[in-house]
Amino acid sequence: ESYDMGGHDTYMHKEIAEQADAVDRVLRGRIDDRFATVHLGGLNLDAREARGVRRVKILGCGSAYHAGMIGAQLIEELARIPADAEPASEFRYRNPVVDPDTLYIAVSQSGETYDTLAAVQELKRKGARVLGVVNVVGSAIARETDGGVYVHAGPEVCVVSTKCFTNTAVAFALLALHLGRIRDLSVADGKRIIAGLRALPGQIAEIVADEPRIEKLAAEYAQAASMMFVGRVRGYPVAREASLKLKEVSYIHAEAYPASELKHGPLALIEPAVPTVAVLPDDDLLDKNRATLEEIKARNGTILSLAHGEQEKADHTLVVPRNEPELDPILMGIPLQLFAYHTALALGRDIDKPRNLAKSVTVE
Ligand code: AGP
């Protein structure tokens, strides 16, 4: 991929459109079918060290932090290591306990974000093992970390991250599979995840082909005063990222909450002028999520749902292809990137350079 616009009007559109190829690239040469695992050449963490990891802490900012939230869930699910993500900007200021049995992972597209770099330097000063999940090869964070996984998304020019977010989530799936297979993930589950990973590029192409429908819906929702994004567990980081995307590029105010938290306060915001985007993977929380949709409808809220099949309670549904449940967050983010893009386009925004934002925040 290059800086050439390739017939697209904006880099954001180009970068959304090229995600099937980008995902293909992050997978290429890494899958080992024989042992149902993946090889990550630059990880610099041998099997004995990986087995000794008791906790994983993922650090990043903005979209990188959201991709890290997906990564933490994948690592807990596939490798059964307790994992969480935290904004690097907060972590570095709270004098965190640095634990020798914790594996720290810094996530960054640019590899130059000052807060993430400063968190890495603080961790290194205190003797921690820090890996990077980074896009730009040879960047400051790539150099400062002990090893890691390159995301191979190619150059991302638009200030708003799209393909790099998706590729970072896939890179975390590879890392989680690798850690899982040297701990207690079965061969059968390893094969299942590999088949799911291989299906991603084709499924991403299907989602992108649904663009005309997303464009029509976005034109309707562009009139909203504010939007609520909800999801639970696997759906929650997707809701967070989609809400950030919409804010950044369309300037529509948006909130993201776990759907389970709605009744603890944010439900007060729901009214016809405040539509809800609900992320509904077909997992064991689907019935609970449907109950949330009923609560929203009871307040006359409009609902756009993202699901694997039409949702009766929603006003509109964007149907996302089924993959393995653990990989749902990777696919579910993509229609909402197109949704943010077309909302911004309908409002005449400066898509590649939203106001007040820089591609990479290299100052405090
Ligand atoms: C993404 O759309 C944003 N522009 C922003 O949140 C970004 O992800 C964040 O500043 C981190 O950047 P990095 O990945 O280059 O570290």
Residues whose N, C-alpha, C, O or C-beta is under 5 A from the ligand:
A	BS01	AGP	C61 G62 S63 A64 V107 S108 Q109 S110 G111 T113 V159 V160 S161 A358 K359 S360 V361
